[in-house]
Amino acid sequence: MNLDEKYFYIPDATDNVAFITEQLFRQQTKEWQTAAINYEGLKNVRVRDLNINGIRFCIQYNPERIRSSAAKVDAKSISERKCFLCPANLPPEQKAIPAFDDFLILVNPFPIFSKHLTISKTAHTDQRIAANAGSMLDFAATLTDYVIFYNGPKCGASAPDHLHFQAGKKGFLPVEKEFVEMKNRWKTSKYKSVEISFADNYLRRMITLQANNRNDLLETFAKIYDTLAQLQPNETEPMLNILCYADENAWTIHIFPRIKHRPSQFFAENDAQLLISPASVDFGGVFITPRLEDFEKLNAEDIIDIFNQITISEKEFFELKINN
């Protein structure tokens, strides 16, 4: 396949990539039937709120997300299917914007957000963040109306064999507002120009980095990453989810270290089952339920238990704090 056939527009150095991305979104949701139907369907997605000790969660019933929540990501299943993020396998209607030499900006046809993007590597390469954190920051600085998120290969990525980020419209995730409101409750430290916050009373454990210096931020992220890697020496990549966004003053990176891919409820049978596979969006405060029965029965006790199962322990989080 000639990759040029997939391009919606090829920006040059003077172009506003954020503006072109909005044009892509409008074109895709008008002319690509799958995307048009699913974004229109978001108007009918059911939501309800849970407040757990002052921490807000939004529960979203979104049946189209069953593809992601229930995705088979074992090595055998991955090897037996075509990679749906490789350019040659994209639907004919799906168009892309090339960015930063080796990424494609795509409209996600199975949205959670009112505007939901997938940002995939052009080449087929494994989902890894260590060498690609700089790209994450660059996309956050370019698409300033979006939250960029990364799901580790064993932490909710439905394509662990192909490097990609996703992006969703700002203002949707409760963590964006709650971090500002609750920041003064959490231990903070400083490394060069980077402020580091450690949230250990937020139901899930979260490390937040804030700075306006890209190099300092990448160095600090590498330190956190290396500490997590030491805690999980048998993992190819330490288990984590990341949310990242930027404004004119600074980048914000929320890191959610974890120890488990899916909670026990995912594998339970009959009424005990909750088909929930938490990823960055869930850690950000929006729980995605692709089945109506899960939407209706998910409660505060379930959320607390799920986070207790998949988040790193208090002892491991303490080691992160004292080492960073």
C-alpha positions as CSV (number, residue, x, y, z in Angstrom):
1,M,0.0,0.0,0.0
2,N,1.2,3.5,-0.8
3,L,1.0,5.3,2.5
4,D,0.3,8.6,0.8
5,E,-3.2,7.2,0.0
6,K,-4.0,7.3,3.7
7,Y,-3.0,10.9,4.3
8,F,-5.8,13.4,5.0
9,Y,-3.2,16.2,4.8
10,I,0.6,16.3,5.1
11,P,1.5,19.3,7.3
12,D,4.7,21.3,6.9
13,A,6.7,23.1,9.6
14,T,4.4,26.2,9.4
15,D,1.1,24.4,9.7
16,N,-1.0,24.2,12.8
17,V,-1.3,20.5,13.5
18,A,-4.0,21.0,16.1
19,F,-6.2,22.9,13.6
20,I,-5.6,20.2,10.9
21,T,-6.5,17.5,13.4
22,E,-9.9,19.2,14.0
23,Q,-10.4,19.3,10.3
24,L,-9.6,15.5,10.2
25,F,-12.1,14.9,12.9
26,R,-14.9,16.7,11.1
27,Q,-14.2,14.9,7.8
28,Q,-14.0,11.5,9.4
29,T,-17.2,11.8,11.4
30,K,-19.0,13.1,8.4
31,E,-17.7,10.8,5.7
32,W,-16.7,7.5,7.5
33,Q,-19.9,5.8,8.4
34,T,-18.5,3.7,11.3
35,A,-17.1,6.8,12.9
36,A,-20.1,8.9,12.2
37,I,-22.5,6.3,13.8
38,N,-20.4,5.8,16.9
39,Y,-19.8,9.4,17.6
40,E,-23.5,10.1,17.1
41,G,-24.1,7.2,19.4
42,L,-22.1,8.9,22.2
43,K,-25.2,11.1,22.7
44,N,-27.0,8.0,23.9
45,V,-24.3,6.6,26.1
46,R,-25.6,6.2,29.7
47,V,-23.5,7.7,32.5
48,R,-23.9,7.9,36.3
49,D,-21.7,9.4,39.0
50,L,-20.3,7.8,42.1
51,N,-18.7,9.8,45.0
52,I,-16.4,7.8,47.1
53,N,-15.2,9.8,50.1
54,G,-15.1,13.0,48.0
55,I,-13.4,11.3,45.0
56,R,-15.6,11.3,41.9
57,F,-16.0,8.5,39.4
58,C,-18.1,8.6,36.3
59,I,-19.5,5.2,35.2
60,Q,-20.1,5.0,31.4
61,Y,-22.1,2.3,29.7
62,N,-20.5,2.1,26.2
63,P,-21.2,-1.2,24.4
64,E,-18.9,-0.4,21.5
65,R,-15.9,-0.6,23.9
66,I,-16.3,-4.3,24.3
67,R,-13.6,-4.7,21.6
68,S,-11.1,-3.1,23.9
69,S,-12.3,-4.3,27.3
70,A,-12.5,-8.0,26.3
71,A,-9.6,-7.9,23.8
72,K,-7.4,-11.1,23.8
73,V,-3.9,-9.8,24.3
74,D,-2.0,-13.1,24.9
75,A,0.9,-13.9,22.6
76,K,-1.0,-16.6,20.7
77,S,-4.0,-14.3,20.0
78,I,-1.8,-11.4,18.9
79,S,0.2,-13.6,16.5
80,E,-3.0,-14.9,14.9
81,R,-4.5,-11.6,14.0
82,K,-3.5,-8.8,11.7
83,C,-2.4,-5.7,13.5
84,F,-5.2,-3.2,13.2
85,L,-2.9,-0.2,13.7
86,C,-0.5,-1.0,10.8
87,P,-1.2,1.4,7.9
88,A,-1.8,-1.5,5.5
89,N,-4.6,-2.8,7.7
90,L,-6.5,0.4,8.4
91,P,-10.0,0.6,7.0
92,P,-10.1,2.2,3.6
93,E,-12.2,5.1,4.9
94,Q,-9.7,5.9,7.7
95,K,-7.4,8.8,7.0
96,A,-4.3,10.0,8.9
97,I,-2.2,13.0,9.5
98,P,1.6,12.3,9.7
99,A,3.3,13.9,12.7
100,F,6.8,14.1,14.1
101,D,8.2,12.0,11.2
102,D,7.0,8.5,12.3
103,F,3.5,8.8,13.9
104,L,0.0,9.0,12.5
105,I,-2.8,10.9,14.0
106,L,-6.1,9.0,13.5
107,V,-9.7,9.4,14.6
108,N,-10.6,6.5,16.9
109,P,-13.8,5.0,15.5
110,F,-14.9,3.5,18.9
111,P,-14.9,6.6,21.1
112,I,-15.1,7.2,24.8
113,F,-14.5,11.0,24.5
114,S,-16.5,13.4,22.4
115,K,-13.2,13.7,20.4
116,H,-11.0,10.6,20.6
117,L,-7.8,10.1,18.7
118,T,-5.3,7.3,18.3
119,I,-1.7,8.3,17.7
120,S,0.2,5.3,16.3
121,K,3.7,4.6,15.2
122,T,4.0,4.2,11.4
123,A,6.2,1.2,11.8
124,H,5.1,-2.0,13.6
125,T,7.0,-1.8,16.9
126,D,6.1,-3.0,20.4
127,Q,4.2,-0.9,22.9
128,R,7.0,0.7,25.0
129,I,7.2,4.1,26.7
130,A,10.8,4.4,27.8
131,A,12.1,5.6,24.4
132,N,8.9,7.4,23.5
133,A,8.2,9.6,26.4
134,G,9.5,12.6,24.5
135,S,6.9,12.0,21.7
136,M,4.2,11.8,24.4
137,L,5.3,15.3,25.6
138,D,5.5,16.6,22.1
139,F,1.9,15.5,21.3
140,A,0.6,17.0,24.6
141,A,2.3,20.3,23.7
142,T,0.9,20.2,20.1
143,L,-2.7,19.0,20.9
144,T,-3.2,21.3,23.9
145,D,-7.0,20.7,24.0
146,Y,-6.4,17.0,24.6
147,V,-5.2,14.6,27.3
148,I,-2.6,12.2,25.8
149,F,-2.7,8.7,27.4
150,Y,-0.6,5.6,27.3
151,N,-1.6,2.1,28.3
152,G,1.2,-0.3,29.0
153,P,1.3,-3.6,27.0
154,K,-0.1,-5.4,30.0
155,C,-2.2,-2.5,31.3
156,G,-5.1,-2.1,28.9
157,A,-3.5,-1.7,25.5
158,S,-5.5,-3.7,23.0
159,A,-2.6,-3.5,20.6
160,P,0.4,-4.3,22.8
161,D,2.4,-5.2,19.6
162,H,2.1,-1.7,18.1
163,L,3.3,1.5,19.7
164,H,0.5,4.0,20.1
165,F,-1.0,6.7,22.3
166,Q,-4.5,7.8,22.5
167,A,-5.9,11.3,23.1
168,G,-9.2,12.5,24.5
169,K,-10.7,15.9,24.9
170,K,-9.7,17.8,28.1
171,G,-12.3,18.3,30.8
172,F,-13.7,14.7,30.7
173,L,-11.6,13.0,33.3
174,P,-12.2,13.8,37.0
175,V,-8.5,13.6,37.8
176,E,-7.8,16.8,35.8
177,K,-9.8,18.9,38.3
178,E,-9.3,16.8,41.4
179,F,-5.5,17.0,41.1
180,V,-5.7,20.8,41.4
181,E,-8.1,20.6,44.3
182,M,-6.3,17.9,46.3
183,K,-2.7,18.5,45.5
184,N,-1.9,20.1,48.8
185,R,-2.9,16.8,50.6
186,W,-0.1,14.9,49.1
187,K,3.7,14.6,49.7
188,T,5.7,16.6,47.2
189,S,9.4,16.7,46.3
190,K,11.5,18.5,43.7
191,Y,14.0,17.2,41.2
192,K,15.7,20.0,39.2
193,S,12.7,22.1,37.9
194,V,10.2,19.2,38.3
195,E,7.6,19.1,41.0
196,I,6.7,15.5,42.0
197,S,3.5,14.7,43.9
198,F,2.8,11.3,45.5
199,A,-0.9,10.6,45.9
200,D,-1.4,7.7,48.3
201,N,-4.9,8.5,49.5
202,Y,-6.7,8.7,46.2
203,L,-8.0,5.1,46.1
204,R,-5.4,4.4,43.4
205,R,-1.8,5.4,43.9
206,M,-0.6,8.2,41.6
207,I,2.7,10.0,40.9
208,T,2.4,13.4,39.2
209,L,5.2,15.3,37.5
210,Q,4.9,19.0,36.6
211,A,7.4,21.2,34.8
212,N,7.9,23.5,31.9
213,N,11.4,22.1,31.1
214,R,11.2,19.2,28.7
215,N,14.6,17.8,29.4
216,D,14.2,17.9,33.2
217,L,10.8,16.2,32.9
218,L,12.1,13.4,30.7
219,E,15.0,12.9,33.1
220,T,12.7,12.7,36.1
221,F,10.3,10.4,34.3
222,A,13.3,8.1,33.5
223,K,14.2,8.0,37.2
224,I,10.6,7.0,38.2
225,Y,10.5,4.5,35.4
226,D,13.9,2.9,36.5
227,T,12.6,2.6,40.1
228,L,9.5,0.9,38.9
229,A,11.5,-1.4,36.7
230,Q,13.6,-2.5,39.8
231,L,10.3,-3.3,41.6
232,Q,9.2,-5.5,38.7
233,P,12.4,-7.1,37.4
234,N,10.5,-9.8,35.5
235,E,8.5,-7.5,33.4
236,T,9.6,-6.3,30.0
237,E,8.2,-2.9,30.9
238,P,7.0,-2.0,34.4
239,M,3.2,-2.0,34.6
240,L,1.8,1.5,34.3
241,N,-0.8,3.8,32.8
242,I,-0.1,7.4,32.0
243,L,-2.1,10.6,31.4
244,C,-0.3,13.6,30.1
245,Y,-1.4,17.1,29.1
246,A,0.0,20.6,28.7
247,D,-0.9,24.2,28.7
248,E,1.2,27.4,28.1
249,N,2.8,27.0,31.5
250,A,3.8,23.4,32.0
251,W,3.3,19.7,31.3
252,T,1.4,17.5,33.8
253,I,2.1,13.7,33.8
254,H,0.1,11.4,36.0
255,I,1.7,8.0,36.4
256,F,-0.4,5.1,37.8
257,P,1.9,2.1,38.8
258,R,0.2,-1.2,38.9
259,I,0.8,-4.9,39.5
260,K,-2.0,-6.7,37.7
261,H,-3.7,-6.5,34.3
262,R,-7.2,-7.4,35.1
263,P,-9.0,-7.9,38.5
264,S,-10.5,-11.2,39.6
265,Q,-14.0,-9.9,38.8
266,F,-13.1,-10.0,35.1
267,F,-12.7,-13.8,35.3
268,A,-15.5,-14.5,37.6
269,E,-18.6,-16.3,36.4
270,N,-22.3,-15.5,36.3
271,D,-23.5,-12.6,38.6
272,A,-20.0,-12.2,40.1
273,Q,-18.5,-11.2,36.9
274,L,-17.6,-7.6,36.0
275,L,-16.3,-7.3,32.5
276,I,-14.0,-4.4,33.4
277,S,-10.4,-4.1,32.2
278,P,-9.0,-0.9,33.7
279,A,-6.7,1.3,31.7
280,S,-5.7,5.0,31.8
281,V,-9.3,6.3,31.4
282,D,-10.5,4.3,34.4
283,F,-7.5,5.5,36.5
284,G,-8.5,9.0,35.4
285,G,-11.9,8.5,37.0
286,V,-14.1,7.2,34.2
287,F,-15.0,3.5,34.5
288,I,-16.0,2.0,31.1
289,T,-18.6,-0.7,31.3
290,P,-19.4,-2.3,27.9
291,R,-22.3,-4.4,29.4
292,L,-25.5,-3.0,30.8
293,E,-25.5,-5.3,33.8
294,D,-22.0,-4.1,34.9
295,F,-23.1,-0.5,34.5
296,E,-26.0,-1.0,36.7
297,K,-24.3,-3.0,39.5
298,L,-20.8,-1.5,39.7
299,N,-20.6,0.2,43.1
300,A,-18.1,1.9,45.4
301,E,-17.0,-1.3,47.1
302,D,-16.2,-2.8,43.6
303,I,-14.1,0.2,42.6
304,I,-12.1,0.2,45.8
305,D,-11.5,-3.6,45.5
306,I,-10.5,-3.4,41.9
307,F,-7.9,-0.6,42.6
308,N,-6.6,-2.6,45.6
309,Q,-6.0,-5.6,43.4
310,I,-4.3,-3.9,40.5
311,T,-2.4,-0.9,42.1
312,I,1.1,-1.3,43.6
313,S,1.2,-1.9,47.3
314,E,1.7,0.8,50.0
315,K,5.2,-0.6,50.7
316,E,6.2,-0.3,47.0
317,F,4.8,3.1,46.7
318,F,6.8,4.2,49.8
319,E,9.9,2.9,48.1
320,L,9.1,5.2,45.2
321,K,8.7,8.1,47.5
322,I,11.9,7.7,49.3
323,N,13.9,7.0,46.1
324,N,12.5,10.0,44.2
